[in-house]
Every structure is written in C-alpha cells, then in structure tokens.
Amino acid sequence: MAGQGHRTVPHTADLHVEAWAATRDECLAEAVRGLVDSFAAVAGARAHRRAERHVTAGSNEDLLVAVVDEVIYRLDADGQVPVSVTVRPARDGGVDLVMSLAAVETVEIVGAAPKGASLHELRCEADAAGRWSCGVTIDV
C-alpha cells in the first residue's frame, strides 16, 4: 500500500471504507475522501462554499464516526458534497474538519448515497510503527 490512501471494500448490503496515513488526522481525511469517492465523482467540480466544523469525541473510533456523519449530514440536509477536505488537530484532542463544498447537482453521482456510519467493524488506530489506519462500514 502507498503511504497514504483509501479504498472501498464490498460489504453485505453496505460499503466498507478503509483508509491509511501517517497521522490520525490525515487518516480521517482519507476516510472522508473514500466515502465521497464511493458515491460521487468530484474531480474538476467547483466548490461554491467552505465549511469548517469542530468535532470532538471520546475515542478515535467515535471521532471517525462523527467526521463521517458530518459529511453525510451535509449531503442530506444541505445537498452539498466535499470536493476537498482537510482535518486539523484541535487543542482539545478533537479535530477541525475543513471542507470545500459543491452542490450535489454539480457533481456526477456514481454510487448509492450514504445514510450513516455503522459501529460494525469500526476501527481507528496506530500500528506498532505509528502508522494510522481506520475502517468504517457505511449504510447505503
């Protein structure tokens, strides 16, 4: 595997997103990119606004779910899709999620819309070498 990236894995009636990177925050960003890539082609899409959201949680796994749920909320409630994403560490142990957003009707839809993150097969952790990986099952 490359030093940083994501992939989707078929999962019974759902979708499983796996991501990896050198840091927790970049791993979270890769998980978001993997989620978006599973349902929308955003390459070349033009963002019309920027949104920043401070996210906290009691564990790294809960933080992954909260970040993914924020993206799904933006899609459901506002009809917006992230065309780029950055996750920065926050002083309180949480993260600041920064997204450049495009209207859903301006991107090509290539898969089923995500409905929510499942706690099944959820993980977000560093290995013995300090490299981060995470996995989240998405209800579609």
N, C-alpha and C positions, 0 to 999 in steps of 0.2 A: 504494500500500500504506500501511496505517496505520503509525504509528511503532514498533509492536511487535506481533508476532503469529506465527501459524504456519498452515500448510496442508499437506494431503497431496496428492500427485500420483500418478496411476496409473503403475505401472511393471510391466513384463512379469513376471508371476508373483510380484511383490513389492510393496512400498509405498515411496514416497519421501517423507520428511518434510522440509519446508523451514521455516526459522524466521528471524526478524529482530528486532533490538532495538538499543538504543543502546550496550549493553555486551556483552562476550563472555559474562559470567556470566548475564545475563538472556536472551541468545540461547540458551544451553544450556538454561535453564529452559523457554523456549518450545518447544524441540525435544522435551523430555520431555512437555510438555503436548500437543503434536501427536501424539506416539507414543501416549499414553494415549487421546486422543480418537479415534484410529483403531480402537480395539477395545473401549472401554468408555465408557458414559455415567456420569460421576461427579458431575454437578451434583446437589446435595442429598444425596449419600452422606455417611455419618457415619464419620469416621476413628476407629479404635479404638487406634491407637498412632502414635508418632512415631519416625522413624529418621533418624539422621544418619550420613553416610559421607564420609570424607575421600578425595578422588580426585586422583591425580597422573598425569601422562603427559608424554611427550617433546615433544608438539606439540599445538596446538589441535584438530586433527583427531582425534588419539588420545584427547584429553580428551573430545570429543564421543562417541566410541565407548564409552569407559569409563563415562560417565554413563548412556548408553542401555542398556548391558549390565547396569548395576546395577539399573535398573528391570525389565528382563526377568528377571534373576535373582530378584528379589523376587516376581515373578509366578509363575515356575516352581517355585522352591524353597519359598516360604512362602505362596503363594496370596494375595498382597497387591498392591493396586493403589494408586498415589499418587492422592489426591484433591486434594492441593495440593503444590506443590514450590517451593522456594527454592534458588538457587545463590548461594553467597557466595564471594568471592575468599579464598584462603588465602595465607599469607605465603610459602609455598614455590613459588608460581606455579600450584598446583593449585586445587581448589575444595572447598568443603564443600557437599555435597548434603543438603538437609533435606527430608524427605518426611513428610506426614501420610498414613497408610495405612489403607485399608479392606479387609476381607476380600472376595475376588473374588466370593463368592456373594451379597454385599450390593449389588453394582452390576449395571447392565444391560450385558450383553455385546452389542456392536453390530458386531463385525468379527472377523477372524481374529486369533488370539493371535500376538504377535511371537515369533520364535525366535532372532533375533540381528541384529546390525548388520553390514552388508557394507562392505567398503572401496571398493566400486564407487561412483563419483560422490560421494565423501566430500569435504566442504569445511567449513571454519570459519575465517572471515577478516573483517577490516575492509576497507571500501572506502576510497577516497581521502578521503571526508568523515569517516571514523572510525566509520561505522555498521556494525554486525556483521550477518552473515548466515551461515547454515550449512545444510547439507543432508546427509542420511544415508539410505541405502537400507536397508530393514528386510526381512529374510527372514521370511515368514509361512507 
